[in-house]
């Protein structure tokens, strides 16, 4: 393996590590947002039920329908944004990038023959292109975080 090949493989390892971190952090963000929506939905539906049966005259008449509408809106967001599914997808992509990184580290440490190396590098490149084309975009804020962690 030449020095140029080693440099390129090290760049790829760094790139895959950055992608792994960005997707991992994006999955965490989606999971937290899903959790936040769920907790808010529970609080709003509980408040709505309490307000329906409240007999206190000091409670405005418009409060119960407003809380019910807000609960319906949060239920809509939680259902149709599919945040838990998106978080799962980003976790899977992060794991795939981690596996690619391990493959390259293995090639860097244990590969000696250039003919075999060329085929293995081509296989890694094809898999990386496949992952990149199938994966959703990680948030740009998380790419910046990943860049800061890998620089």
N, C-alpha and C positions, 0 to 999 in steps of 0.2 A: 504494500500500500504506500502510495506516494504522500508527501507532505500536503500537496494540494487536495488530495482525496480526504485526508484526515481533517483538514480545515473545513471542507465542505460538509463532512459528516458532523463535525462539531457545531457548525452553523445550523444544520437541520435539527440536531438534538436540542439546541437552544430554542429554535422556532417551535418545535413540538412541545417543549416544556412550557413555553409561553402560552401556546394554545390550550394546553391542558389546564393551566392555572386560570386562564380567562374563562373557559367553559365551566370549570369547577366553581369559581366565584359567581358566575351568572346563575348556575343551578341553585346555589345558596340564596341568592337574591330572590329568585322566583319562589323558592320554598318559603322564605320569610314573608313575602308579600301574600302568598296563598294563606299562610297561617294568620297574618294580620286581618285579611278579609274574613276568614272563618270566625275569628274571635269577635270582630266587629259585628258580624251577622248574628252571632249568638246573643250578644248584648242587645242589639236592636230588636230582635224578635222577642226576647224576654221583656224588654221595656214596652214593646207594643202590646203584648198580652196583659201586662200589668195595667197599662193605661186604658185598655178596653173595659176592664172591670172596675176601674177607679171611680169612686163616688164623691171624691173631694171636689167641691165647686170652684176651688182656686185654680184647678188645672184648666188651661184654655182648651176649647173644643177642637181646635186645629192641630193640637199636639199629637194625638193618637194617630190620625191619618198620615201626618208628616213622618212620624217614626216608622209607620208601616211601609210607606213608600220608600223611605231610605233603606229599610231592610230588604225590600224587593230589589232595589237597585244593587245592593251588595251581593244578594243571591245571584242576580244576573251576572255581575262581574266575575264572581267566583266560578260560575258554571261555564260561561262562554269565553273567558280568557284562557282557560285550561292551564293554569299556572303550574299545577302539580305535574301534568304531563310534560310541559316544557322543561321543568326542572329535571325530570327523569331523562329526557332526551339529552340535555346538556351534560348530565352525569355520565351517560353512556358514551358521548363523544369524548369527554375528558378521559375516560378509561381507555378508549381506543387510541387517543394520542399518547397516553402513558405507555401502552403496549408498543407503539411505534418507536417511542424513545428508547425503550428497553432493547428492542431489536437492533437499533442503530448502535447502542452502547456495546451490545454483544459483538456486532460486526467490527467495531473499532478495536475491541480488545482481543478477539480470537480469530479473526479472519486473516489468512496468510496468502492464499492464492488469488491472483488478480482475475483469473477467468471466473472463478466462483464468486468473487466479490462483485464483479460487474453485474452478474445475474441477480444477486441478492439485493444490490442497490436499486436495480431496476424494479424489482418486486416491491421494495419499500416505497419507492417513488409512486408506483401505480396505486398502492394501498393508500398512501397519503393523499393523492389526488381524489380518490374515491371518498375518503372521509371528509375532505374539504368540500366536495360538491354535495354531499348528502347532509352535512351538518347545518343546523341553524346558526345564525349570527350571534356571537356573544356581544354583550353590550360594550360600547366603545369605552365607557368608564372602566370596565373590567379589563379591557386590553391595556389601558394605561397602567392599571395596578399590576398586571402581569409583567409588563415591560419594566416597571420599577423593581419588581422582585427578581427578575432575571438579568438585569444589567449589572 
